[in-house]
């Protein structure tokens, strides 16, 4: 069963990875770059500042920082615990992977920290805003999915790495949003 799943994951990866063209490479590199998202983060900070004020924004930033730290560290724990090679290091796929980046990254890739961090942040804000700003939450979730796909496009993660990252990020994003709401209610009664 596990072997069949791994084989399908490799097939899906090769299909999705081969959809790329050099004309789009710089776009996907930009989307995958953590520094490329700085304008988005600044915009989110502006939105929550207008909604909450500085004191409550600082509390929110603590919870977002804890969320990103947790998803990032959990991803590293799984990468070294599972030790699944990234596609670009997999001997079976040698010569088949379209590697867009100059380097592949660390040797192991299960699960994607990029996907977990992006989906965790998007889920956090979707839960935080709830029905008030449903469109913003949906747009952030779409952005997270695109960031996840960028990792396949670039040749550094399998689809299962991305889906697991979404699952972990989504669960942790929901959890930290709930914890933030409780803390905010207790501190700013």
WOZIRA-V131311 format. One line per field, one symbol per residue. phi: phi as a letter, one per 30 degrees, with the letter a starting at -180 (. if undefined). burial: b if it has 16 or more other C-alpha atoms within 10 Angstrom, else e. A space follows every 10 residues. Layout:
phi->???
burial->???
This chain:
phi->.ddddddddd ddeddddddd bedceddddd dddddddedd dddddddddd dcidddddde dddddddddd ddddddeded ddhdddedcd edceicdddd ddbdjddcbc cddedddddd dddedddedh ddbedddddd ddeddddede ddedjcbded dddddddddd dddddddddd eddddddcd
burial->eeeeeeeebb ebbbebbbeb eeeeeeebbe bbeeeeeeee eeeebeebbe eeeeeebeeb eebbeebbeb bbebbbebbe eeebbbbbbe eeeeeebbbb eeebeebbbb bbbbbbbbbb bbbbbbbbbe eeeeebbeeb bebbbbbbbb bbbbbbbbbb bbbbbbebbb bbbbbbbeeb eeeeeeeee
